[in-house]
Amino acid sequence: MNKKNGFTIKIVPDTSDTIHAIHLSGKMAKIGIISLVCMLVLSLVGFSYSLYIAGSFQKDDTELKNLHQVHRMQQEQLLQLSKKADALQQELDELTQMENELRRMSGTAAAPDMADAAAKNGQGGPFSDPNAGNVDAVLTNLEEHLAIRRASLQQLKQVFMEQQQEFAAFLPYSNTPYALTGTAVTIPSIWPARGEVSSPFGWRWNGTDFHPGIDIANDFGTPIVATADGIVTDAAWNAGGYGNKVDIDHGNGIMTRYGHAQSIVVHVGQHVKRGQIIAYMGSTGFSTGPHVHYEVRIHGEPVNPAPYL
C-alpha cells in the first residue's frame, strides 16, 4: 500500500508466475470500502425484513387456521342445535297429532291454535343455512308451542277425568266389575261411524245452543252402525230437525239416537247387534253437510257420548 498514492492489490495465481496488480487511489479505496459496508448493511436489513415478513405470514396463517377451526366448530354446534330443533319439532308434531286423536276420542273441540294451524297449512320459502339468529328463533318458537301443548293436554286430562266420573255416575250397574269393563254388548262402546268430530257435546256457538250429542262428519253414504245390541224403537223421518232418525233401546234405561241419515235400513221392532249397519250417512233435517248426529241417553236424559266410544 502506498500511503500517498493509494492502494495496490496484487493477484498471484497458483498455476502461473505472472503477478497481476490493481492500483486503486485512496479515494477509490474509500468508495469501495463504503460501498461494501453499505451492501453488507443493506443485505442485513433485507435479510431481517425477510425474516419479519416470513414470521408475519406464518403468524397470519396460524391465526387464519385458528379462525377457520373456530368457525368450523361454531358451524358444527349450530348444526347440532339445528338437528335438535328438528327433533323437537318432530316430537311436537307427534304430540299435536296425539292430542288431536285424544280430542276426537273425547268429543272435545280442537284447541284454537290447532284449528288455526289446520286451516292455514301453506308452506314454502327459500332454504337458508342455520345461523345463531334463526336457530335461536326456532328454539324460542318451539318452547312457546310446547308450553301451549302442555297447557292444552292438562286441560284435556281434566276433560277425561270429568268424563270418567260422568260415565261412572250414569252407567247402570256401575258397581259391578262387568259393567265397568264395558264388555256388555248392551252398553254403547264403539263409534257409530268413521269420520271426524265436527261438533262436540255441550254448549256451542258462544253458548247459544246446547248440543245433546256429537256430530261425526264423513262422506255421503258412509255406513252408520249400532253401537250396542238393542231393539229399534224409531226408524223414520223426524220433523224436529233430526231428519231420517233411528232410535235403539238397549235396556236398563240406555238409548242411542242416530240422526240426519241419507237412508235407513232397519225397521221398528227389529233386534240389531253391535256393529250392524242401520243407516247410511246423509244431510237430512237441520244439517249443513253429511254427518251423523249421535246421542246416548240415560233414562231419557242426554249424556256425553265420548265415554261410550
Salt bridges, closest charged atoms under 4 A:
ASP61 OD2 - LYS65 NZ 3.40
GLU99 OE2 - ARG103 NE 3.06
GLU99 OE1 - ARG149 NE 2.63
GLU101 OE2 - ARG104 NH2 2.58
ASP113 OD2 - ARG149 NH1 2.67
ASP209 OD2 - ARG204 NE 2.70
ASP215 OD2 - ARG204 NH1 3.69
ASP215 OD1 - HIS211 NE2 3.22
ASP215 OD1 - HIS291 NE2 3.72
ASP215 OD1 - HIS293 ND1 3.17
ASP229 OD2 - LYS273 NZ 3.75
ASP234 OD2 - LYS245 NZ 2.51
ASP247 OD2 - LYS245 NZ 2.83
ASP247 OD1 - ARG257 NE 2.84
GLU295 OE2 - HIS293 NE2 2.62
GLU295 OE1 - ARG297 NE 2.69
